[in-house]
């Protein structure tokens, strides 16, 4: 019982996002492809001052709209991003920059 509690506490991480300290349960690592999408979201937002639309990701990665949408849903389900339903360009990263790979 105690070892399970210790593992649960060890799984917690704390990081700063947008000037706010956030705690979350450690996520499973992202795949290489997911990492590229996350890096794209980070750099696009940094350059343009707002999040990319799914069509921006579609053009960059040269994939179909359903592929991009499924990736966004997967990233959200895994806790890597959050977004506001029915609001354009509302994607926000939930992981620190240090964990992102370089954009290829």
N, C-alpha and C positions, 0 to 999 in steps of 0.2 A: 504494500500500500504506500509506504513512504517513498519507495523508489519511483513509483508512478508519479507522485507529486513532484519529486525532484526533477524528473524528466519534463513534466509539464511546465515548471518554472524555467527550466533551462531553455525551453523552446520559445520563450518570449524574447522579442527584440525591441529595442527602442531606437527611433531615428527621428530626424527633423525633416519635415516636408513643408515647404512654403512658410518657414518660420515657426511652425507648430511642432511640438514634440508629439509623436504618435507611437503607440505600442501596438504590436500585432503578433500573432502567433507566426512563427517562422513558416514561410511558404516552401513548397517544393520548388526546386530550381527550375528555371525556365529553359526551354529548348533553344537551340541556336537560332531558329527562325523566329521564335517569340522574342528573343533578345534583340534581333534586328528591328522588329516592329517597335519595341519599347525604345530603342535608341533613336529610331526615326521620329517617334512622338516627342521625345525629349528635344532633339535638335530642331525640329520643325517649330516647336513652341518657342524655343529660345530665339530663333531667327525672326519669326513672324510676330511673336507676341500673343499668339493665340494657338489653340490646338488644331491639328490637321483634321480635315474632313475625311471620311472614308474614301472619297474619290481621290484625294491627294495620295493616300496610301496605295490605292489601286494603280495610279499612274506610276508611282515610284517603283513598286514591286512588280509591275506588269502582270497583275493577276485579275481575276474576275471580281465583280462586286460581291457575290456571295462568299467568296474566299476571304475577302477582307472583313466582311461582317462577322463571319464565323470566328476569325482570329480575334476580333474585338470582344466578342462574347466570351471566348476562351480566356483572354487576358483578364477580363472583368471577373469571371467566375473563379479564377485562380488568385485573385486579390492583388494583381499587379497594377491595375488601373481602376478608376471609378469614372462614371459618367452620369449625366443627368438625362433621364429618358425624355425623348421628344425635344431635346435642346441641341441645336447644332454646335459642333466644335466644343463639346463639353468634356472631352477626355482629359483626365488628370492622372499623372503617374503617382503611384503609392509606394514606390521604392526609391531609395536614394540614388543619386547619379553614380556614386562609386560602384554600385552593383551592376551598372549597365555595360554591355560590351561596346566596342567601337563600331560605328556604322560603316558597313562595307559598301 
